[in-house]
């Protein structure tokens, strides 16, 4: 089956210089609130946010931020970790976010499936994904930039 996203997607944006931060074994007791509040107070702008289901009172929380804000974010996370011995973090910088937008997505089942299939067909690993009723955002490694541009061209999508 040939998949052409250009028939459904109305707009594509690419954001460079993005860091993925993942916090593991985080208590589900308000930790999100304190971390996000302190990041905001330090003028760190978050974009993608994803949380795992709560299991045994703990969650895994991932979010993206501009590479240049990583030092501020790590200071906030370090303060949080000082009170939570099980908490671990993983940081992956120099990524790209590709966001697909369209009001047509609301009534078009399978758009996300098509996006994931096209990424897989081009050998592009998705590090993080978030969706809404009108958008799909995928974070990928900067090293896949050439593959991304080829994929967008083949899909008749302009940035």
C-alpha positions in Angstrom: 0.0 0.0 0.0 1.3 3.4 -0.9 0.9 6.0 1.8 1.0 9.7 1.0 0.7 12.0 4.0 0.5 15.0 1.8 -3.1 14.2 1.2 -4.0 14.7 4.9 -1.3 16.8 6.4 -1.7 20.6 6.0 1.5 21.8 7.7 4.9 20.5 8.9 7.3 22.2 11.2 10.8 21.1 12.1 12.5 22.2 15.4 16.3 21.7 15.8 18.5 21.6 18.9 16.1 19.7 21.2 17.0 17.7 24.2 15.0 14.7 25.5 15.1 14.3 29.3 13.6 11.2 30.9 13.2 10.8 34.7 12.7 7.2 35.9 11.2 5.9 39.2 9.6 9.2 40.0 7.0 9.2 42.8 3.5 10.0 41.6 3.0 12.3 44.6 3.4 15.8 43.1 6.9 15.5 41.8 5.7 16.6 38.3 4.3 19.7 39.9 7.5 20.7 41.7 9.8 20.0 38.7 7.6 21.7 36.1 7.1 24.8 38.4 10.9 25.1 39.0 11.6 24.7 35.3 9.1 27.4 34.6 10.6 29.7 37.2 14.0 29.1 35.5 12.5 30.1 32.1 12.9 26.6 30.7 10.3 26.2 27.9 9.1 22.5 27.6 7.5 21.2 24.5 6.7 17.5 24.3 5.7 15.9 27.6 4.9 12.2 28.0 4.2 10.1 31.1 4.0 6.3 31.6 1.1 4.8 33.5 1.6 4.8 37.3 2.8 1.4 38.4 3.5 0.8 42.1 3.2 4.5 42.8 6.0 5.4 40.3 6.1 6.9 36.9 8.5 7.6 34.1 8.3 11.2 32.8 9.9 12.4 29.6 10.0 15.9 28.2 11.8 18.0 25.6 13.5 21.3 25.9 15.9 23.5 23.9 19.5 22.2 24.1 20.6 25.6 25.5 18.3 25.1 28.6 19.8 21.7 29.6 22.1 23.1 32.3 19.2 24.8 34.0 17.0 21.7 33.7 19.7 19.5 35.2 20.1 21.7 38.2 16.3 21.5 38.9 16.3 17.7 38.4 19.4 17.4 40.7 17.6 19.2 43.5 14.6 16.9 43.1 16.8 13.8 43.0 18.5 14.8 46.3 15.2 13.8 48.1 14.5 10.7 45.9 17.2 8.1 46.0 15.6 5.8 43.4 15.2 8.5 40.7 17.4 8.1 37.6 17.7 10.3 34.6 18.6 9.9 31.0 19.5 12.8 28.7 19.7 12.8 24.9 20.6 16.1 23.2 20.9 17.3 19.6 17.6 16.0 18.4 14.9 17.2 16.0 11.1 17.4 16.4 9.0 17.0 13.3 5.4 18.1 13.9 2.6 17.3 11.5 -0.6 19.5 11.7 -4.0 19.2 10.1 -7.6 19.7 11.1 -8.4 16.8 8.8 -6.8 14.4 11.4 -9.9 14.7 13.6 -11.9 12.6 11.1 -9.1 10.6 9.5 -8.5 7.3 11.2 -5.0 5.8 10.7 -2.9 9.0 10.3 -0.7 8.1 13.2 -0.3 4.6 11.9 0.7 6.0 8.5 3.3 8.4 10.1 4.8 5.5 12.1 4.9 3.3 9.1 6.6 5.9 6.9 9.2 6.6 9.6 9.9 2.9 9.9 10.1 2.5 6.1 12.8 5.2 6.0 14.8 3.6 8.9 14.0 6.6 11.2 13.8 5.7 14.9 11.2 7.8 16.9 12.6 8.7 20.3 9.4 10.3 21.6 5.9 11.0 20.2 3.1 13.1 21.4 -0.3 13.7 19.7 -3.4 15.8 19.9 -6.5 15.7 17.8 -4.8 17.9 15.1 -1.1 17.1 15.5 1.5 14.4 15.7 5.0 15.4 16.9 7.9 13.0 16.6 11.4 13.5 18.1 14.2 11.9 16.2 18.0 12.0 16.3 19.7 14.8 14.4 21.7 12.1 12.6 18.5 11.1 10.7 18.1 14.6 9.2 18.9 13.6 5.6 16.4 10.6 5.9 13.8 13.0 7.3 14.2 15.5 4.4 14.0 12.6 1.9 10.8 11.3 3.6 9.1 14.7 3.6 10.0 15.2 -0.1 8.6 11.7 -1.0 5.4 12.5 0.9 4.9 15.8 -0.9 5.2 17.7 2.3 6.8 21.1 2.5 8.4 22.6 5.7 
